[in-house]
Amino acid sequence: MSTLSASAPGGTVPDPRRFRALAVIVLAQLVIVLDASIVTVAVPSAQASLNISVADRQWVFTAYTLAFGGLLLLGGRIADFVGRKRIFEISLVGFAAASALGGFAQNAATLFGARALQGGFAALLAPAALSLLTVTFTNPKEQARAFGIYGAVSAGAISIGLIAGGMLTQWASWRWTMLVNVPIALVALVGSRWAVTESKAKGEAHYDLLGTVTVTAGLVALVYGFTKAESDGWTSGVTLSLLAVGVILLALFVAVEARIKHPLLPLRVLADRTRGGAFLANLLTIAGMFATFLLLTYYLQGILGYSALKTGLAYLPYSVGTFVGATVAGKLMARIGARNLLVGSMVLGAVGLVLFAQIGTHTGFASHVLPAEIITSLGLGLAIVPLTSQALVGVDPADAGVASALVNTTQQVGNALGVALLNTIAATASANYIADHGASAGARSAGLVHGYSTAFIIGAAFLGVSALVSLILVRTRRQDMTPGGGPEVLTELAEVI
């Protein structure tokens, strides 16, 4: 996203409607982040309503995150050159329409398609919103304040989404976790017409469509291959073919980016050892941790018998722990360095996932789930800040926009691949357990829990690899070891969120 080349509306004169615009932009960001979490608690109800298979249920998440992550870099370029306000408003309308389509879906394919459309429009909306915020607030102090509000709403929306998803599912229907986006998006659209000023980046527009197609198709093939592994087996021809196609397409994407004049992802952004290590660790961390939400939701509702609302409330400690970890991470990084903080946070998160693996059919929330939530969420919160800072510190100003977008892209891609892979591992382990122990109600419950536990252990292994990557590749930069490191990094985090 080439936001650095654009000037604020009116030159150096502050936009008199800038704080009204901030409210509109924050509302749009609320829709994006809210939608990533609000469906979590609703998935079991949607699965039962639309007869979605165990292997395919992960598409409710991955259809959104794949489209979001795969198209985000292109979305930033489109917003910059077509017009940020224009794309902001078009994507709001599209997001609302996709949400309505999903809310009224009568089969799984329609729901998955609607989620993919939501992700595609979110890939336009998110960079347009962030770019508008950047060019609207030109005063450094006001800009920092605006980014702080923007980041706080983004962080809080995760908790709001989980609780709202539980309330809507229990008191109305799972469909309202999608339909609720419609009025919010329309209010933001009306506000945009009233408060937001148009802006564009300077220069000639260039779009790397071949790079976009190859990376998105490659990721879809990988996720579909993971899904087919549950039904056809890991060694089946279909599974291996899909995985091979995914790898080939991603390799082709790298080759295209190395040769094209105006690449979607300039490979020089990844050339720095520390920066490349941070992006890889970011992907592995999210892949290992975020499947927790899907699997834990099924454990709470299917094994412990929680209602949708109670399940949403059960995630509150996770949200609080993540917020606390992110709040203190900046000061810790200034004292011990980014690499040490990264390794420690990954180990902490892995310990939490191992604790999650100790759940059973008769274990309780307070004794097993709550301690694991606290430890895992603290690890995630502590990791977010150094992962973000090490991905952005030292990047060339011309690449600052694409590097910032790539942080979000790696998170979305890690989310999609992790959920797809760990859901397949959980489903396969459960099916094998039930096949060996019989199909009685007790064996079925034990088999489901066995699958969840197996996936949690694999997730912990992902974090172990992430810790190793951080230890080997990430170098502590001198500028991180300063008293000002904490606030500066938190500002960067707010910009990325």
C-alpha positions in Angstrom: 0.0 0.0 0.0 1.8 3.1 -1.2 0.3 5.5 1.3 3.6 7.3 1.9 3.4 9.0 -1.4 0.0 10.5 -0.8 -0.6 13.9 0.8 -3.4 14.7 3.1 -6.4 16.4 1.7 -5.8 20.1 1.6 -2.0 19.8 1.9 -0.8 20.6 5.4 -4.1 22.0 6.6 -5.8 19.5 8.9 -9.1 18.0 7.6 -11.8 19.7 9.7 -13.8 16.4 9.5 -11.0 14.2 10.5 -12.4 13.0 13.8 -15.8 12.3 12.2 -13.8 10.3 9.6 -12.0 8.5 12.4 -15.4 7.3 13.8 -16.4 6.0 10.4 -13.1 4.3 9.7 -13.1 2.7 13.2 -16.7 1.4 12.6 -15.6 -0.2 9.3 -12.6 -1.8 11.1 -15.0 -3.1 13.8 -16.9 -4.9 11.0 -13.8 -6.6 9.7 -12.4 -7.8 13.1 -15.8 -8.6 14.5 -16.5 -10.9 11.6 -13.3 -12.8 12.1 -14.5 -13.9 15.6 -18.3 -13.6 15.8 -18.8 -16.8 13.8 -16.6 -18.9 16.1 -19.3 -19.7 18.6 -21.9 -20.1 15.9 -20.1 -22.8 13.8 -21.6 -25.8 15.7 -25.1 -24.5 15.1 -24.4 -23.6 11.5 -22.9 -27.1 10.9 -26.0 -28.8 12.3 -28.3 -26.5 10.3 -26.6 -27.0 7.0 -25.4 -30.5 7.4 -21.7 -29.5 7.1 -19.2 -32.4 7.5 -16.5 -32.4 10.2 -13.8 -32.1 7.5 -15.6 -29.2 5.8 -16.5 -27.1 8.9 -13.2 -25.4 8.8 -14.2 -23.7 5.5 -16.3 -21.3 7.6 -13.0 -19.8 8.8 -10.6 -20.6 6.0 -12.8 -19.3 3.1 -12.7 -15.9 4.8 -9.1 -15.9 5.8 -7.8 -17.3 2.5 -9.6 -14.6 0.5 -8.6 -11.9 3.0 -4.9 -12.9 3.1 -4.5 -13.8 -0.5 -6.0 -10.6 -1.8 -4.8 -8.1 0.8 -1.7 -6.9 -0.9 -3.6 -6.4 -4.2 -6.4 -4.7 -2.3 -4.0 -2.1 -0.9 -2.7 -1.3 -4.4 -6.2 -1.0 -5.8 -7.3 1.3 -2.9 -4.3 3.5 -3.4 -4.7 4.1 -7.1 -8.4 3.8 -7.7 -9.3 6.0 -4.8 -9.3 5.1 -1.1 -12.8 6.5 -0.3 -14.3 5.0 -3.4 -12.9 1.5 -2.6 -13.8 2.0 1.0 -17.5 2.5 0.1 -17.6 -0.1 -2.6 -16.2 -2.7 -0.2 -18.6 -1.7 2.5 -21.5 -2.4 0.1 -19.9 -5.6 -1.1 -19.3 -6.8 2.5 -22.9 -6.1 3.5 -24.2 -8.0 0.5 -21.9 -11.0 1.1 -23.0 -11.0 4.8 -26.6 -11.1 3.8 -25.9 -13.9 1.3 -24.3 -15.9 4.1 -27.1 -15.1 6.6 -29.7 -16.5 4.3 -27.5 -19.5 3.0 -29.5 -22.7 2.6 -26.5 -25.0 2.0 -22.9 -25.2 2.9 -21.6 -24.1 -0.5 -23.5 -20.9 -0.3 -22.2 -20.2 3.2 -18.6 -20.9 2.2 -18.9 -18.7 -0.9 -20.3 -15.9 1.1 -17.5 -16.1 3.6 -15.0 -16.0 0.7 -16.7 -12.9 -0.7 -16.6 -11.3 2.8 -12.8 -12.0 2.9 -12.3 -10.5 -0.6 -14.1 -7.3 0.2 -12.3 -7.2 3.6 -9.1 -7.3 1.6 -10.2 -4.1 -0.1 -11.7 -2.5 3.0 -8.9 -3.0 5.5 -6.1 -1.3 3.6 -8.4 1.4 2.3 -9.4 2.2 5.9 -5.8 2.2 7.2 -4.7 4.4 4.3 -7.5 6.9 4.9 -6.5 7.1 8.5 -2.9 7.7 7.5 -3.7 10.6 5.1 -6.5 12.1 7.1 -4.3 12.7 10.3 -1.1 14.5 9.3 -0.2 15.8 12.8 2.0 13.2 14.4 0.4 13.5 17.9 -3.1 13.3 16.4 -2.1 10.4 14.2 -0.7 8.5 17.1 -3.9 9.1 19.0 -6.0 8.0 16.0 -3.9 4.8 15.6 -4.3 4.1 19.3 -8.1 4.3 19.1 -8.0 2.2 15.9 -5.9 -0.5 17.5 -7.9 -0.5 20.8 -11.1 -1.1 18.9 -9.5 -3.8 16.8 -8.3 -5.6 19.9 -11.6 -5.2 21.7 -13.7 -6.3 18.7 -12.3 -9.9 19.1 -13.9 -10.2 22.6 -17.0 -8.4 21.5 -17.3 -10.8 18.5 -17.1 -13.9 20.7 -19.7 -12.7 23.2 -22.0 -11.2 20.5 -21.7 -14.5 18.6 -22.9 -16.4 21.6 -25.7 -14.0 22.3 -27.0 -13.9 18.7 -26.7 -17.7 18.3 -28.5 -18.5 21.5 -31.2 -15.8 21.5 -31.8 -15.5 17.7 -30.0 -17.7 15.2 -26.5 -18.4 14.0 -27.6 -16.5 10.8 -27.5 -13.3 12.7 -23.8 -13.5 13.2 -23.6 -12.8 9.5 -26.7 -10.5 9.1 -25.6 -8.2 11.9 -22.8 -6.9 9.6 -25.4 -5.4 7.2 -26.7 -2.5 9.3 -23.2 -1.7 10.7 -21.8 -1.5 7.2 -24.6 0.6 5.9 -24.2 3.1 8.8 -20.5 3.3 8.0 -21.3 3.9 4.3 -23.6 6.8 5.1 -21.0 8.2 7.5 -18.3 7.9 4.7 -20.4 10.0 2.3 -20.6 12.7 5.0 -17.2 12.7 6.7 -14.5 11.0 4.6 -12.4 12.9 2.0 -11.2 11.1 -1.2 -7.4 10.6 -1.7 -5.2 8.8 -4.2 -1.6 7.8 -4.4 0.5 9.5 -7.1 2.1 7.7 -10.0 1.0 5.1 -12.5 -1.1 2.1 -11.3 0.4 -1.3 -11.6 -1.4 -4.5 -10.6 0.4 -7.9 -10.3 -2.6 -10.1 -11.3 -0.5 -13.1 -12.1 1.1 -13.0 -8.6 -2.3 -12.6 -7.0 -3.8 -15.6 -8.9 -0.8 -17.9 -8.3 -0.5 -17.2 -4.5 -4.3 -17.4 -3.9 -4.8 -20.5 -6.0 -1.8 -22.2 -4.3 -3.1 -21.5 -0.8 -6.6 -22.8 -1.7 -5.0 -26.0 -3.1 -3.1 -26.5 0.1 -6.2 -26.0 2.3 -8.3 -28.2 0.1 -5.6 -30.9 0.2 -5.6 -30.8 4.0 -9.4 -31.1 3.9 -9.4 -34.1 1.5 -6.8 -35.8 3.7 -9.5 -36.4 6.4 -11.8 -38.2 4.0 -9.4 -39.8 1.5 -6.3 -40.2 3.6 -2.9 -38.4 3.4 -1.5 -40.9 0.8 -4.5 -40.7 -1.6 -3.9 -39.5 -5.1 -6.3 -36.6 -4.7 -4.7 -35.4 -1.5 -1.1 -35.6 -2.8 -2.1 -34.0 -6.1 -3.7 -31.0 -4.4 -0.8 -30.5 -2.1 1.6 -30.8 -5.0 -0.3 -28.3 -7.0 -0.4 -25.9 -4.0 3.4 -26.1 -3.6 4.0 -25.7 -7.4 1.8 -22.6 -7.5 3.4 -21.0 -4.5 6.9 -21.7 -6.1 5.6 -20.1 -9.3 4.5 -17.1 -7.3 8.0 -16.7 -5.9 9.4 -17.0 -9.4 6.9 -14.4 -10.8 7.7 -12.0 -8.0 11.4 -12.3 -8.6 11.1 -11.4 -12.3 8.1 -9.0 -12.7 8.8 -5.3 -12.8 6.1 -4.3 -10.3 5.7 -7.3 -8.0 2.8 -7.8 -5.6 5.4 -8.7 -3.0 8.9 -7.3 -3.5 11.2 -10.2 -2.4 13.7 -7.6 -1.0 11.2 -7.2 1.9 12.0 -10.7 3.0 15.8 -10.6 2.2 16.7 -9.3 5.6 17.4 -12.3 7.9 15.6 -10.8 10.9 12.6 -9.6 8.9 12.2 -12.8 7.0 12.5 -14.8 10.3 9.8 -12.6 11.9 7.4 -13.2 9.0 8.0 -16.9 9.1 7.6 -17.0 12.9 4.4 -15.0 12.6 2.9 -17.5 10.2 3.9 -20.5 12.3 2.6 -18.9 15.5 -0.8 -18.0 14.2 -1.1 -21.4 12.5 -0.4 -23.1 15.8 -2.6 -21.0 18.0 -5.7 -19.9 16.2 -7.2 -23.4 15.5 -7.6 -23.4 19.3 -10.8 -21.3 18.9 -12.5 -23.8 16.6 -11.5 -26.9 18.6 -12.2 -25.4 22.0 -15.6 -24.2 20.8 -16.6 -27.8 19.9 -15.1 -29.1 23.2 -17.1 -26.5 25.3 -20.4 -27.0 23.5 -20.2 -30.7 22.5 -18.4 -32.2 25.5 -19.0 -29.9 28.4 -22.5 -28.9 27.2 -22.0 -25.2 27.2 -24.6 -22.9 25.6 -23.5 -20.6 22.8 -23.6 -17.6 25.2 -21.6 -19.4 27.9 -19.1 -20.4 25.3 -18.6 -16.8 24.2 -18.1 -15.7 27.8 -15.6 -18.6 28.4 -13.3 -16.9 25.9 -13.1 -13.7 28.0 -9.9 -14.8 29.9 -8.2 -15.4 26.5 -9.0 -11.9 25.4 -7.8 -10.3 28.6 -4.6 -12.4 28.6 -3.8 -11.3 25.1 -4.4 -7.7 25.9 -2.3 -7.8 29.0 0.6 -9.6 27.2 0.6 -7.0 24.3 0.5 -4.2 26.8 3.7 -5.2 28.7 5.5 -6.6 25.7 7.0 -3.3 24.6 8.7 -2.6 27.9 9.9 -6.2 28.1 11.4 -6.1 24.6 13.2 -2.9 25.5 14.8 -4.7 28.5 15.6 -8.2 27.2 15.5 -7.8 23.4 13.1 -9.0 20.7 14.7 -12.4 20.2 14.6 -13.4 23.8 11.0 -12.1 24.2 10.0 -14.0 21.1 11.5 -17.3 22.2 10.1 -17.0 25.7 6.6 -16.1 24.4 6.6 -19.1 22.0 7.6 -21.4 24.7 4.9 -20.0 27.0 2.3 -20.4 24.3 3.4 -24.0 23.6 3.1 -24.8 27.3 -0.4 -23.5 27.2 -1.3 -25.7 24.2 0.1 -28.7 26.0 -2.1 -27.9 28.9 -5.1 -27.7 26.6 -4.2 -31.2 25.5 -4.8 -32.5 29.0 -8.6 -32.0 28.7 -10.9 -35.0 29.1 -14.5 -35.9 28.9 -15.0 -35.1 32.6 -12.5 -32.3 33.2 -13.8 -28.9 34.2 -13.3 -25.4 32.9 -11.6 -24.0 36.0 -9.2 -26.9 36.4 -8.1 -27.4 32.8 -9.4 -24.8 30.3 -8.9 -21.6 32.3 -5.2 -22.1 33.1 -4.5 -23.1 29.5 -6.3 -20.0 28.3 -4.4 -17.7 30.5 -0.9 -19.1 29.6 -1.6 -19.4 25.9 -3.1 -15.9 25.6 -0.3 -14.3 27.5 2.2 -16.0 25.2 0.2 -14.8 22.1 0.0 -11.2 23.5 3.7 -11.1 24.3 4.6 -12.4 20.8 2.5 -10.0 18.7 4.5 -6.9 19.5 8.0 -8.2 18.7 6.8 -10.1 15.7 5.3 -6.9 14.3 8.2 -4.7 15.2 10.9 -7.0 13.8 8.9 -7.3 10.5 8.8 -3.5 10.2 11.9 -2.1 11.8 14.5 -1.1 9.2 12.3 -1.6 6.2 12.8 0.9 3.3 10.2 3.7 3.4 9.2 2.7 -0.2 8.3 -0.8 1.1 6.7 0.3 4.4 3.1 -0.1 3.1 3.7 -3.6 1.6 5.6 -4.7 4.7 2.8 -3.6 7.0 0.2 -5.4 4.8 2.4 -8.5 4.7 2.2 -8.8 8.5 -1.6 -9.0 8.3 -1.3 -11.3 5.3 1.0 -13.8 7.0 -1.5 -13.9 10.0 -4.5 -14.6 7.8 -2.6 -17.2 5.8 -1.3 -18.8 9.0 -4.8 -18.8 10.3 -6.2 -20.5 7.2 -3.5 -23.2 6.9 -3.4 -23.9 10.7 -7.2 -24.3 11.0 -7.4 -26.5 8.0 -4.5 -28.7 9.0 -5.3 -29.0 12.7 -9.0 -29.6 12.0 -8.1 -32.5 9.7 -5.6 -33.9 12.2 -8.3 -33.7 15.0 -11.0 -35.3 12.8 -8.6 -38.1 11.6 -7.4 -38.9 15.2 -11.0 -38.9 16.4 -12.1 -41.3 13.6 -9.3 -43.6 14.3 -9.9 -43.7 18.0 -13.6 -44.4 17.5 -12.8 -47.1 15.0 -10.5 -48.8 17.6 -12.8 -48.4 20.6 -16.3 -48.7 19.2 -19.1 -46.2 18.4 -20.8 -46.0 21.8 -21.6 -42.6 23.1 -18.8 -42.7 25.6 -16.2 -43.9 23.0 -17.4 -41.2 20.6 -17.0 -38.4 23.3 -13.6 -39.8 24.2 -12.6 -40.0 20.6 -13.6 -36.4 19.9 -11.5 -35.2 22.9 -8.6 -37.4 21.8 -8.7 -35.6 18.4 -8.7 -32.2 20.0 -5.8 -33.1 22.3 -3.8 -34.4 19.3 -4.3 -31.2 17.4 -3.3 -29.1 20.5 0.0 -31.1 20.7 0.7 -30.4 17.0 -0.1 -26.8 17.6 2.4 -26.7 20.4 5.0 -28.2 18.0 4.3 -25.4 15.5 5.2 -22.9 18.3 8.3 -24.9 19.1 9.4 -24.5 15.5 8.6 -20.8 15.7 10.7 -20.4 18.8 13.6 -22.2 16.9 13.2 -19.9 13.9 13.2 -16.9 16.2 16.3 -18.1 18.0 18.3 -18.7 14.8 17.1 -15.9 12.5 16.0 -12.9 14.6 18.7 -10.6 15.8 18.1 -8.1 18.5 18.4 -4.6 17.0 20.0 -1.9 19.1 17.1 0.5 18.6 14.8 -2.1 20.3 16.9 -1.9 23.5 15.9 1.6 24.4 13.5 3.1 26.9 11.4 4.3 24.0 11.1 1.0 22.4 7.8 0.0 24.0 5.6 3.0 22.9 7.2 3.0 19.5 6.4 -0.6 18.9 2.9 -0.3 20.2 2.3 2.5 17.7 3.6 0.2 14.9 1.3 -2.5 16.2 -1.7 -0.2 16.1 -0.9 0.8 12.5 -0.8 -2.9 11.4 -3.9 -3.9 13.3 
